[in-house]
Amino acid sequence: MNNRKLTLTALFIALNVVLSTVIVIPIGPIKAAPVQHFINVLSAVLLGPWFGLAQAFLSSTIRVLLGTGTPFAFPGSMIGVLLASLFYYVNRHLFVAAIGEVIGTGIIGSLVCIPLAWLLHLEGFLIKPLMAAFIVSSMLGAVVSYALLIVLKRRGLLSKIQKYTKHKSK
């Protein structure tokens, strides 16, 4: 187990849970959280798919337990971070990671929410408003994280952070 990645994952979970209580966009049964998408892109680039999935799952679980998230947080965040990670690790471009988050959450995650809505007995559940909410939320978070990652890259800090998380700690 890489203790550095584990520590950064825990930090991302804490940031996500705290900031998602402040920055939330309520849209019907959805509580859109651009912070989740911001953290997802950072996780994709700095941690990879498995730690990213753990971050998304645990962040969503805590947010649902605290009432700052809904069960719709699970498919959106988890598919988003997985696709962002896979896109990034194939292409090694920060922009592609942000696009992966938007496609994974905004399109695929929102479609996966349809059966979830049926299981939760949400009558009159409409996919178009859900998809629009997911796309807007994921785009906001992805744009902010992309900007931060570009700044880190230009200052030479991104490669240092990535090297730091790749080495096994003793």
Protein Blocks (a to p, Z undefined) as FASTA:
>chain_A
ZZklmmmmmmmmmmmmmmmmmmccdehjbccdfklmmmmmmmmmmnojmlmmmmmmmmmm
mmmmnopacfklmmmmmmmmmmmmmmmmmnopaklmmmmmmmmmmmmmmmmmmmmmmmno
pghiafklmmmmmmmmmmmmmmmmmmmmmmmmmnommmmmmmmmmpccZZ
